[in-house]
Amino acid sequence: MLAWSLKLTDHDYQMAEDLVQDTFVQFLLSRPDLAAIDNLDAYLYIMLRYTRLSQARRASQKLANHLSLVQYYSLELGLRAVDLRADPRVQDELRA
């Protein structure tokens, strides 16, 4: 599984180890019926791929949340630097 994980993580060893561990935890929590699984290697590989996809999605969501926080912080600094009463354009932009 580690070899597969290394391929999925572009040979990032630490990320590959984390991926295998996360997949193992998911496997234990889901408690699949092993007798119903025809090809255990294929099953584990698909679980590994789905876990990697889930990690990538979470990472992109964190990035999106971080960017919105940065944008908010920049807006706050920009508004502090401008005298809102003296510049009617800023008031118009805020209304829009």
N, CA, C and O atoms as CSV, one atom per row, in Angstrom:
chain,resi,resn,atom,element,x,y,z
A,1,MET,N,N,0.825,-1.192,0.000
A,1,MET,CA,C,0.000,0.000,0.000
A,1,MET,C,C,0.864,1.250,0.000
A,1,MET,O,O,0.500,2.263,-0.596
A,2,LEU,N,N,2.002,1.179,0.664
A,2,LEU,CA,C,2.873,2.343,0.692
A,2,LEU,C,C,3.385,2.679,-0.706
A,2,LEU,O,O,3.500,3.857,-1.047
A,3,ALA,N,N,3.690,1.692,-1.508
A,3,ALA,CA,C,4.151,1.941,-2.883
A,3,ALA,C,C,3.060,2.639,-3.687
A,3,ALA,O,O,3.343,3.589,-4.417
A,4,TRP,N,N,1.827,2.184,-3.562
A,4,TRP,CA,C,0.714,2.850,-4.250
A,4,TRP,C,C,0.561,4.278,-3.744
A,4,TRP,O,O,0.376,5.217,-4.518
A,5,SER,N,N,0.642,4.415,-2.429
A,5,SER,CA,C,0.470,5.723,-1.808
A,5,SER,C,C,1.551,6.701,-2.263
A,5,SER,O,O,1.276,7.881,-2.476
A,6,LEU,N,N,2.770,6.212,-2.410
A,6,LEU,CA,C,3.852,7.082,-2.900
A,6,LEU,C,C,3.548,7.607,-4.300
A,6,LEU,O,O,3.827,8.766,-4.607
A,7,LYS,N,N,2.982,6.761,-5.140
A,7,LYS,CA,C,2.614,7.210,-6.483
A,7,LYS,C,C,1.508,8.259,-6.431
A,7,LYS,O,O,1.534,9.231,-7.187
A,8,LEU,N,N,0.538,8.065,-5.540
A,8,LEU,CA,C,-0.581,9.002,-5.439
A,8,LEU,C,C,-0.178,10.345,-4.840
A,8,LEU,O,O,-0.861,11.347,-5.050
A,9,THR,N,N,0.918,10.374,-4.099
A,9,THR,CA,C,1.363,11.605,-3.434
A,9,THR,C,C,2.614,12.198,-4.083
A,9,THR,O,O,3.302,13.016,-3.473
A,10,ASP,N,N,2.906,11.790,-5.307
A,10,ASP,CA,C,4.099,12.271,-6.017
A,10,ASP,C,C,5.374,12.027,-5.210
A,10,ASP,O,O,6.257,12.881,-5.146
A,11,HIS,N,N,5.450,10.855,-4.601
A,11,HIS,CA,C,6.624,10.380,-3.860
A,11,HIS,C,C,6.967,11.226,-2.629
A,11,HIS,O,O,8.130,11.337,-2.243
A,12,ASP,N,N,5.941,11.817,-2.025
A,12,ASP,CA,C,6.115,12.508,-0.747
A,12,ASP,C,C,5.944,11.454,0.349
A,12,ASP,O,O,4.824,11.043,0.653
A,13,TYR,N,N,7.065,11.017,0.942
A,13,TYR,CA,C,7.046,9.870,1.848
A,13,TYR,C,C,6.162,10.105,3.070
A,13,TYR,O,O,5.379,9.233,3.447
A,14,GLN,N,N,6.282,11.269,3.684
A,14,GLN,CA,C,5.489,11.540,4.889
A,14,GLN,C,C,4.000,11.583,4.557
A,14,GLN,O,O,3.181,11.041,5.300
A,15,MET,N,N,3.649,12.225,3.445
A,15,MET,CA,C,2.253,12.283,3.040
A,15,MET,C,C,1.743,10.883,2.681
A,15,MET,O,O,0.591,10.549,2.956
A,16,ALA,N,N,2.593,10.082,2.076
A,16,ALA,CA,C,2.211,8.713,1.710
A,16,ALA,C,C,1.937,7.881,2.961
A,16,ALA,O,O,0.970,7.120,3.002
A,17,GLU,N,N,2.775,8.020,3.970
A,17,GLU,CA,C,2.540,7.295,5.227
A,17,GLU,C,C,1.226,7.720,5.865
A,17,GLU,O,O,0.454,6.881,6.328
A,18,ASP,N,N,0.974,9.029,5.888
A,18,ASP,CA,C,-0.283,9.531,6.446
A,18,ASP,C,C,-1.482,8.991,5.677
A,18,ASP,O,O,-2.508,8.654,6.267
A,19,LEU,N,N,-1.344,8.914,4.366
A,19,LEU,CA,C,-2.424,8.401,3.537
A,19,LEU,C,C,-2.723,6.935,3.859
A,19,LEU,O,O,-3.887,6.545,3.952
A,20,VAL,N,N,-1.687,6.132,4.027
A,20,VAL,CA,C,-1.879,4.724,4.370
A,20,VAL,C,C,-2.543,4.603,5.741
A,20,VAL,O,O,-3.448,3.788,5.925
A,21,GLN,N,N,-2.100,5.401,6.691
A,21,GLN,CA,C,-2.693,5.350,8.029
A,21,GLN,C,C,-4.153,5.788,8.008
A,21,GLN,O,O,-4.997,5.155,8.643
A,22,ASP,N,N,-4.459,6.859,7.289
A,22,ASP,CA,C,-5.848,7.320,7.194
A,22,ASP,C,C,-6.733,6.271,6.534
A,22,ASP,O,O,-7.869,6.049,6.954
A,23,THR,N,N,-6.206,5.634,5.503
A,23,THR,CA,C,-6.958,4.583,4.811
A,23,THR,C,C,-7.193,3.401,5.742
A,23,THR,O,O,-8.279,2.821,5.749
A,24,PHE,N,N,-6.194,3.044,6.517
A,24,PHE,CA,C,-6.331,1.938,7.468
A,24,PHE,C,C,-7.414,2.239,8.501
A,24,PHE,O,O,-8.222,1.372,8.832
A,25,VAL,N,N,-7.427,3.467,9.005
A,25,VAL,CA,C,-8.453,3.857,9.978
A,25,VAL,C,C,-9.838,3.775,9.335
A,25,VAL,O,O,-10.781,3.272,9.946
A,26,GLN,N,N,-9.956,4.269,8.105
A,26,GLN,CA,C,-11.237,4.186,7.404
A,26,GLN,C,C,-11.665,2.728,7.213
A,26,GLN,O,O,-12.839,2.391,7.366
A,27,PHE,N,N,-10.713,1.887,6.883
A,27,PHE,CA,C,-10.990,0.453,6.698
A,27,PHE,C,C,-11.517,-0.162,7.996
A,27,PHE,O,O,-12.486,-0.920,7.981
A,28,LEU,N,N,-10.876,0.167,9.108
A,28,LEU,CA,C,-11.321,-0.376,10.398
A,28,LEU,C,C,-12.696,0.151,10.782
A,28,LEU,O,O,-13.527,-0.597,11.297
A,29,LEU,N,N,-12.940,1.430,10.537
A,29,LEU,CA,C,-14.227,2.019,10.908
A,29,LEU,C,C,-15.371,1.494,10.047
A,29,LEU,O,O,-16.493,1.334,10.528
A,30,SER,N,N,-15.087,1.227,8.781
A,30,SER,CA,C,-16.156,0.772,7.879
A,30,SER,C,C,-16.489,-0.703,8.070
A,30,SER,O,O,-17.588,-1.141,7.731
A,31,ARG,N,N,-15.537,-1.476,8.617
A,31,ARG,CA,C,-15.726,-2.907,8.878
A,31,ARG,C,C,-16.375,-3.646,7.702
A,31,ARG,O,O,-17.468,-4.195,7.843
A,32,PRO,N,N,-15.711,-3.659,6.552
A,32,PRO,CA,C,-16.314,-4.343,5.405
A,32,PRO,C,C,-16.355,-5.856,5.610
A,32,PRO,O,O,-15.554,-6.418,6.357
A,33,ASP,N,N,-17.274,-6.484,4.954
A,33,ASP,CA,C,-17.383,-7.945,4.986
A,33,ASP,C,C,-16.287,-8.502,4.080
A,33,ASP,O,O,-16.411,-8.449,2.856
A,34,LEU,N,N,-15.230,-9.028,4.662
A,34,LEU,CA,C,-14.088,-9.497,3.884
A,34,LEU,C,C,-14.444,-10.660,2.969
A,34,LEU,O,O,-13.824,-10.845,1.921
A,35,ALA,N,N,-15.424,-11.426,3.356
A,35,ALA,CA,C,-15.835,-12.556,2.517
A,35,ALA,C,C,-16.500,-12.073,1.226
A,35,ALA,O,O,-16.494,-12.777,0.217
A,36,ALA,N,N,-17.067,-10.880,1.265
A,36,ALA,CA,C,-17.757,-10.345,0.091
A,36,ALA,C,C,-16.801,-9.636,-0.880
A,36,ALA,O,O,-17.194,-9.290,-1.994
A,37,ILE,N,N,-15.569,-9.425,-0.467
A,37,ILE,CA,C,-14.593,-8.734,-1.307
A,37,ILE,C,C,-13.851,-9.771,-2.144
A,37,ILE,O,O,-13.155,-10.634,-1.608
A,38,ASP,N,N,-14.007,-9.677,-3.465
A,38,ASP,CA,C,-13.348,-10.640,-4.361
A,38,ASP,C,C,-11.856,-10.369,-4.497
A,38,ASP,O,O,-11.047,-11.297,-4.472
A,39,ASN,N,N,-11.498,-9.118,-4.640
A,39,ASN,CA,C,-10.105,-8.747,-4.866
A,39,ASN,C,C,-9.705,-7.723,-3.804
A,39,ASN,O,O,-9.948,-6.528,-3.972
A,40,LEU,N,N,-9.102,-8.179,-2.731
A,40,LEU,CA,C,-8.765,-7.303,-1.609
A,40,LEU,C,C,-7.763,-6.223,-2.019
A,40,LEU,O,O,-7.874,-5.083,-1.569
A,41,ASP,N,N,-6.789,-6.561,-2.863
A,41,ASP,CA,C,-5.819,-5.559,-3.312
A,41,ASP,C,C,-6.511,-4.418,-4.045
A,41,ASP,O,O,-6.217,-3.249,-3.792
A,42,ALA,N,N,-7.412,-4.742,-4.937
A,42,ALA,CA,C,-8.141,-3.711,-5.689
A,42,ALA,C,C,-9.006,-2.875,-4.748
A,42,ALA,O,O,-9.094,-1.655,-4.888
A,43,TYR,N,N,-9.638,-3.542,-3.797
A,43,TYR,CA,C,-10.478,-2.840,-2.825
A,43,TYR,C,C,-9.655,-1.823,-2.030
A,43,TYR,O,O,-10.062,-0.673,-1.867
A,44,LEU,N,N,-8.499,-2.262,-1.542
A,44,LEU,CA,C,-7.640,-1.364,-0.760
A,44,LEU,C,C,-7.092,-0.229,-1.612
A,44,LEU,O,O,-6.976,0.900,-1.135
A,45,TYR,N,N,-6.754,-0.509,-2.860
A,45,TYR,CA,C,-6.248,0.537,-3.749
A,45,TYR,C,C,-7.322,1.597,-3.996
A,45,TYR,O,O,-7.033,2.794,-3.994
A,46,ILE,N,N,-8.546,1.156,-4.204
A,46,ILE,CA,C,-9.636,2.120,-4.417
A,46,ILE,C,C,-9.880,2.932,-3.152
A,46,ILE,O,O,-10.109,4.140,-3.223
A,47,MET,N,N,-9.833,2.277,-1.997
A,47,MET,CA,C,-9.969,3.017,-0.734
A,47,MET,C,C,-8.866,4.059,-0.598
A,47,MET,O,O,-9.115,5.184,-0.165
A,48,LEU,N,N,-7.655,3.682,-0.968
A,48,LEU,CA,C,-6.510,4.588,-0.904
A,48,LEU,C,C,-6.737,5.798,-1.810
A,48,LEU,O,O,-6.487,6.937,-1.415
A,49,ARG,N,N,-7.212,5.539,-3.027
A,49,ARG,CA,C,-7.474,6.629,-3.967
A,49,ARG,C,C,-8.554,7.569,-3.449
A,49,ARG,O,O,-8.411,8.789,-3.535
A,50,TYR,N,N,-9.638,7.007,-2.910
A,50,TYR,CA,C,-10.714,7.843,-2.376
A,50,TYR,C,C,-10.248,8.652,-1.158
A,50,TYR,O,O,-10.635,9.809,-0.993
A,51,THR,N,N,-9.439,8.055,-0.331
A,51,THR,CA,C,-8.912,8.780,0.826
A,51,THR,C,C,-8.029,9.934,0.364
A,51,THR,O,O,-8.090,11.029,0.922
A,52,ARG,N,N,-7.210,9.688,-0.653
A,52,ARG,CA,C,-6.352,10.754,-1.213
A,52,ARG,C,C,-7.203,11.875,-1.793
A,52,ARG,O,O,-6.900,13.050,-1.585
A,53,LEU,N,N,-8.246,11.535,-2.505
A,53,LEU,CA,C,-9.147,12.534,-3.073
A,53,LEU,C,C,-9.801,13.355,-1.961
A,53,LEU,O,O,-9.924,14.575,-2.070
A,54,SER,N,N,-10.213,12.685,-0.910
A,54,SER,CA,C,-10.819,13.372,0.226
A,54,SER,C,C,-9.831,14.341,0.882
A,54,SER,O,O,-10.198,15.458,1.244
A,55,GLN,N,N,-8.583,13.908,1.031
A,55,GLN,CA,C,-7.549,14.786,1.599
A,55,GLN,C,C,-7.333,16.005,0.716
A,55,GLN,O,O,-7.207,17.121,1.220
A,56,ALA,N,N,-7.289,15.807,-0.579
A,56,ALA,CA,C,-7.075,16.919,-1.508
A,56,ALA,C,C,-8.233,17.911,-1.442
A,56,ALA,O,O,-8.023,19.123,-1.488
A,57,ARG,N,N,-9.431,17.401,-1.336
A,57,ARG,CA,C,-10.602,18.293,-1.232
A,57,ARG,C,C,-10.565,19.097,0.056
A,57,ARG,O,O,-10.832,20.299,0.051
A,58,ARG,N,N,-10.234,18.435,1.162
A,58,ARG,CA,C,-10.149,19.155,2.437
A,58,ARG,C,C,-9.070,20.232,2.383
A,58,ARG,O,O,-9.261,21.335,2.894
A,59,ALA,N,N,-7.947,19.913,1.768
A,59,ALA,CA,C,-6.859,20.882,1.660
A,59,ALA,C,C,-7.283,22.086,0.825
A,59,ALA,O,O,-6.947,23.222,1.159
A,60,SER,N,N,-8.012,21.849,-0.247
A,60,SER,CA,C,-8.442,22.969,-1.087
A,60,SER,C,C,-9.480,23.817,-0.369
A,60,SER,O,O,-9.513,25.034,-0.548
A,61,GLN,N,N,-10.336,23.187,0.447
A,61,GLN,CA,C,-11.315,23.945,1.225
A,61,GLN,C,C,-10.628,24.806,2.271
A,61,GLN,O,O,-11.027,25.947,2.501
A,62,LYS,N,N,-9.601,24.263,2.902
A,62,LYS,CA,C,-8.853,25.050,3.878
A,62,LYS,C,C,-8.190,26.239,3.212
A,62,LYS,O,O,-8.166,27.333,3.776
A,63,LEU,N,N,-7.653,26.038,2.019
A,63,LEU,CA,C,-7.026,27.123,1.278
A,63,LEU,C,C,-8.051,28.186,0.929
A,63,LEU,O,O,-7.778,29.379,1.061
A,64,ALA,N,N,-9.228,27.767,0.486
A,64,ALA,CA,C,-10.280,28.725,0.137
A,64,ALA,C,C,-10.720,29.516,1.370
A,64,ALA,O,O,-10.930,30.726,1.286
A,65,ASN,N,N,-10.859,28.845,2.510
A,65,ASN,CA,C,-11.228,29.545,3.739
A,65,ASN,C,C,-10.137,30.509,4.166
A,65,ASN,O,O,-10.425,31.607,4.641
A,66,HIS,N,N,-8.890,30.105,4.001
A,66,HIS,CA,C,-7.780,30.976,4.363
A,66,HIS,C,C,-7.746,32.207,3.468
A,66,HIS,O,O,-7.511,33.313,3.955
A,67,LEU,N,N,-7.971,32.041,2.193
A,67,LEU,CA,C,-7.955,33.177,1.281
A,67,LEU,C,C,-9.053,34.167,1.622
A,67,LEU,O,O,-8.832,35.376,1.553
A,68,SER,N,N,-10.222,33.686,1.986
A,68,SER,CA,C,-11.282,34.617,2.323
A,68,SER,C,C,-10.927,35.381,3.591
A,68,SER,O,O,-11.265,36.559,3.712
A,69,LEU,N,N,-10.256,34.740,4.531
A,69,LEU,CA,C,-9.810,35.425,5.735
A,69,LEU,C,C,-8.776,36.487,5.390
A,69,LEU,O,O,-8.826,37.594,5.927
A,70,VAL,N,N,-7.842,36.167,4.506
A,70,VAL,CA,C,-6.831,37.135,4.083
A,70,VAL,C,C,-7.493,38.305,3.379
A,70,VAL,O,O,-7.135,39.458,3.620
A,71,GLN,N,N,-8.458,38.019,2.510
A,71,GLN,CA,C,-9.149,39.090,1.808
A,71,GLN,C,C,-9.885,39.988,2.801
A,71,GLN,O,O,-9.866,41.211,2.658
A,72,TYR,N,N,-10.522,39.403,3.790
A,72,TYR,CA,C,-11.226,40.180,4.803
A,72,TYR,C,C,-10.239,41.060,5.565
A,72,TYR,O,O,-10.511,42.235,5.812
A,73,TYR,N,N,-9.117,40.500,5.929
A,73,TYR,CA,C,-8.109,41.244,6.673
A,73,TYR,C,C,-7.582,42.407,5.836
A,73,TYR,O,O,-7.393,43.506,6.356
A,74,SER,N,N,-7.345,42.176,4.548
A,74,SER,CA,C,-6.859,43.237,3.668
A,74,SER,C,C,-7.900,44.336,3.531
A,74,SER,O,O,-7.560,45.519,3.524
A,75,LEU,N,N,-9.176,43.948,3.422
A,75,LEU,CA,C,-10.244,44.932,3.325
A,75,LEU,C,C,-10.296,45.781,4.590
A,75,LEU,O,O,-10.449,47.000,4.523
A,76,GLU,N,N,-10.167,45.131,5.735
A,76,GLU,CA,C,-10.207,45.860,6.998
A,76,GLU,C,C,-9.066,46.875,7.075
A,76,GLU,O,O,-9.272,48.017,7.485
A,77,LEU,N,N,-7.867,46.456,6.679
A,77,LEU,CA,C,-6.728,47.386,6.681
A,77,LEU,C,C,-6.949,48.527,5.703
A,77,LEU,O,O,-6.624,49.676,6.002
A,78,GLY,N,N,-7.498,48.219,4.542
A,78,GLY,CA,C,-7.761,49.255,3.544
A,78,GLY,C,C,-8.778,50.263,4.035
A,78,GLY,O,O,-8.626,51.463,3.805
A,79,LEU,N,N,-9.806,49.792,4.705
A,79,LEU,CA,C,-10.827,50.705,5.215
A,79,LEU,C,C,-10.289,51.579,6.341
A,79,LEU,O,O,-10.710,52.725,6.494
A,80,ARG,N,N,-9.381,51.055,7.114
A,80,ARG,CA,C,-8.773,51.858,8.179
A,80,ARG,C,C,-7.911,52.982,7.606
A,80,ARG,O,O,-7.795,54.054,8.201
A,81,ALA,N,N,-7.312,52.727,6.449
A,81,ALA,CA,C,-6.406,53.709,5.854
A,81,ALA,C,C,-7.151,54.836,5.147
A,81,ALA,O,O,-6.561,55.880,4.869
A,82,VAL,N,N,-8.432,54.646,4.853
A,82,VAL,CA,C,-9.205,55.630,4.105
A,82,VAL,C,C,-10.175,56.327,5.048
A,82,VAL,O,O,-10.820,55.689,5.880
A,83,ASP,N,N,-10.269,57.645,4.905
A,83,ASP,CA,C,-11.271,58.383,5.662
A,83,ASP,C,C,-12.585,58.281,4.896
A,83,ASP,O,O,-12.769,58.950,3.879
A,84,LEU,N,N,-13.496,57.446,5.382
A,84,LEU,CA,C,-14.740,57.170,4.669
A,84,LEU,C,C,-15.605,58.407,4.499
A,84,LEU,O,O,-16.326,58.523,3.508
A,85,ARG,N,N,-15.546,59.333,5.446
A,85,ARG,CA,C,-16.372,60.534,5.370
A,85,ARG,C,C,-15.868,61.483,4.295
A,85,ARG,O,O,-16.648,62.233,3.709
A,86,ALA,N,N,-14.557,61.452,4.033
A,86,ALA,CA,C,-13.974,62.404,3.092
A,86,ALA,C,C,-14.046,61.912,1.646
A,86,ALA,O,O,-13.893,62.717,0.727
A,87,ASP,N,N,-14.266,60.665,1.425
A,87,ASP,CA,C,-14.229,60.125,0.063
A,87,ASP,C,C,-15.568,59.454,-0.262
A,87,ASP,O,O,-15.799,58.309,0.126
A,88,PRO,N,N,-16.452,60.168,-0.975
A,88,PRO,CA,C,-17.775,59.603,-1.283
A,88,PRO,C,C,-17.709,58.386,-2.217
A,88,PRO,O,O,-18.651,57.594,-2.253
A,89,ARG,N,N,-16.619,58.224,-2.969
A,89,ARG,CA,C,-16.477,57.053,-3.848
A,89,ARG,C,C,-16.445,55.771,-3.023
A,89,ARG,O,O,-17.041,54.767,-3.412
A,90,VAL,N,N,-15.752,55.800,-1.885
A,90,VAL,CA,C,-15.668,54.620,-1.028
A,90,VAL,C,C,-17.054,54.273,-0.501
A,90,VAL,O,O,-17.430,53.101,-0.459
A,91,GLN,N,N,-17.807,55.278,-0.104
A,91,GLN,CA,C,-19.159,55.039,0.380
A,91,GLN,C,C,-20.029,54.428,-0.720
A,91,GLN,O,O,-20.803,53.507,-0.459
A,92,ASP,N,N,-19.905,54.939,-1.951
A,92,ASP,CA,C,-20.666,54.399,-3.081
A,92,ASP,C,C,-20.289,52.941,-3.358
A,92,ASP,O,O,-21.161,52.114,-3.624
A,93,GLU,N,N,-18.999,52.630,-3.295
A,93,GLU,CA,C,-18.559,51.258,-3.527
A,93,GLU,C,C,-19.082,50.309,-2.464
A,93,GLU,O,O,-19.469,49.180,-2.763
A,94,LEU,N,N,-19.091,50.778,-1.211
A,94,LEU,CA,C,-19.593,49.938,-0.140
A,94,LEU,C,C,-21.093,49.704,-0.287
A,94,LEU,O,O,-21.580,48.607,-0.011
A,95,ARG,N,N,-21.824,50.723,-0.718
A,95,ARG,CA,C,-23.260,50.554,-0.940
A,95,ARG,C,C,-23.512,49.559,-2.075
A,95,ARG,O,O,-24.422,48.733,-1.995
A,96,ALA,N,N,-22.713,49.643,-3.113
A,96,ALA,CA,C,-22.901,48.753,-4.276
A,96,ALA,C,C,-22.600,47.328,-3.873
A,96,ALA,O,O,-22.696,46.419,-4.698
